[in-house]
Each structure stands twice: as structure tokens, then as C-alpha cells.
Amino acid sequence: MTENGLESTRLADALEGDETAQRALYEAHHASAFRLAYLLLEDRLDAEEVVQDAFVYAFRHLDQYDPDRASFWTWLRVILVSRCRNKRRRKQLPRISLETLMAVGQTPAETKEASDPARALERLDMRRRVWEALQQVSDGARDALILRYYEGLPYAEVAEILGCSSEAARSRVVHGKAQLRGLLTAPEERSAPESGAVRPAEAG
Amino acid sequence: MSQSHPPEIELARISELKGSKELEEHLRWCSWCRRTLADYGWLQGEIEALLEAEAEAVPVPQPNWQSVRERMGRAERRNKGREMLVATGAALVLCLMFGAPSILGRRAEAQAVPASGVVTAPAPVSIRDPVTSTRPGAEVGGISVSGQSREEARTSLPFVPIPTPPTPQG
């Protein structure tokens, strides 16, 4: 049986109240759901709680899921992102710096460049700056950036999850990127040369 | 060749989708805008790598199905309680909607009935000795009382009274 076929069977059984099928669906999507919730909330305990909430809601409202519209994961992701946003709103998340994470032993995964210590250090420093900048971006833009660049979703799906139009979803990503660049670039580097003083680009 | 730089947000936008012909023409000549655009490309790569690394680095807890099950049970019980409450409330409202007007209506009807329409029992007629209390010729309860003496009246009774023995004297 294909993965889709298996999931359809599980969904049909879960809808009938079959606990084994519900459990199988939960275990199949738990890790992905947790990682996404963690990126959105930046807190492991909150992420786990929100994931459980999302599954409880999903199983209790499984009759509202339309398999012709989207996959179960897409539907679950809509619930999950909405719960994360509610959680964040209730908590008004304190921002955690990468240093704090490193202090508790949570460093970002090392890349292949780890063999070159100087480059690895430079890269870690840059990543720290991007991570800190990402935490200062507005919530709406941040959610859109995570869905777009971590989940790799097309704008139509980002829009569906965030409950806005595709154009608004694109706009949030664009503004998020602009905010990030603003935070990572020195002001003098960002000011364009005077209008009309356009230099032809060097060949190559 | 376009001489003016596009706003930075426009460059951020075209890092996501193709820009207008004019903008592309501008980019061919303007190194500053090309560098900004390249910055956006680099930034996108950094965001992707950072998010991927963060998500991979976080230790994923073991799936806890028992906890999900318990939460589902609790939610189910809460829901049932809520339904019961709603049903009780609805029943109460229905009772008030349909019961109250009929009760009030009855009370209002009772108040509206005129005094003449009230059926009353006839007042009890005091039974008094017609012989001693009525004058001859008067009517008591539709019966004509004739002017007889006590003795005559006694003899006209439908029964014979038992004679009482004389009380002993001394």
C-alpha cells in the first residue's frame, strides 16, 4: 500500500473512532509537528503542549477534515500554527538569544564546514546574528518566513495556514526579509547611491 | 537604462518572483541593486539553513499517546457536561416560555371573571323551631306555618313523643 493509501485507511479508521489508527497518525506526524511548533514558539515544553492540543483538536474534529482539499498534514499544520499563534499571544514570548541556547547545550547542528574551524566559527557567528535578527522580526512575518523557508510551502498554502490571501502571504515574507536585512546590514551599506549615479555593473 | 534605484522592498520582492522588464533592465546596469538582490538571495539561504539546523538540533520528545488520549477524554467529558448544561438551560427556557404564560393567563382569567358569574353555594338556612320562632301565617322555607297552639302542634306531629316520667319530689 502507498503512503497516501495507508494514511487514507488510517484516517477512515480514525474517523470511526479506531484508537490504533489515531495513534498511528499521531506517531507519524508527531516529530514534524513538534519541530515546526518549536521553531514558531522557541520553547520545547510549549511546543510539546501545543502539538498535543493540535492532535486532540484534530481527532475530535476529524469529521471536518476534507481529504479532497488537502492532506492530513496540511490540515494539521493549519491547526498547529493557529494554536502556536494563540499560545504566543497568551504568553507574549520572551525572546531567547542563541547564547542562552548554547549555554544549555543547544547549539545549531554543525555543517560540513566544521572541519575548518575558522570558517565554522564565522558561520556560527553569522548564524547567531541571523537567529537573533529573526527573533526581532514581527510575528506575522516570522510565521510566514518559517512556513515558506522551513516547510518549503508555496504561497497559496502559506496563505491558507495563516488565513490570508496569497498576495498577503508573499508580502509578509518580503517584509520579513527586508526587516532581516535591515537588522543584519549596517545603515551605511543600505543607503543606495544617489539616484542617477548608477554605475554600470562590472563585466562578469 | 533606468537611472533611479527601485525601493529596497521592490528588490526584496523580486527575490521572490520575477520583476518587471524595466527593473530587470536596471539590474543589468546597476551593481548596487544587483548586490542588494544578491544579499536577499544569500539571506534566504541563511534562513533556510538556520531553520533547518535549529529544527534538527532540538531533541524531539517521545510521542506520548497516553497523554493525548487523556486529554481527549477530558475534552469529551467537558463537552458532555457543557451539552447537559445547555440542554437543562434550554428546557428551563422552554418551560418559562410555554409554562409561564399559561400560569399567568389562568391567573389573569381568574381576575377577569365578573362577580355575577361566580357560582356560590346558597347560604345555609338557619333551622329554628318554626313553632316558637315564627308567627302564625308566616312562611318558613316555603312552608306555611299555621297558627296552632303548642299542644295542637305536638299532636299534629307525625310521631308520638315518649312521655317523660314525673320527677320525684322530696
Interface residues (C-beta under 8 A of the other chain):
Chain A: E19 R23 Y26 E27 H30 A31 F34 R35 L36 Y38 L39 R44 E48 Q52 D53 F55 V56 F59 R60 Q106 T107 P108 A109 T111 M126 R127 V130 W131 L134 L145 I146 Y149 Y150 R170 V173 V174 H175 K177 A178 L180 R181 L184 T185 R190 A192 P193 S195 G196 V198 R199 P200 A201 E202
Chain B: M1 S2 Q3 S4 H5 E8 I9 A12 R13 S15 E16 L17 H26 R28 W29 C30 S31 W32 C33 R34 T36 D39 Y40 L43 Q44 E46 I47 E48 A49 L50 L51 E52 A53 E54 A55 E56 A57 V58 P59 V60 P61 P63 N64 W65 S67 V68 R69 R71 M72 A75 E76
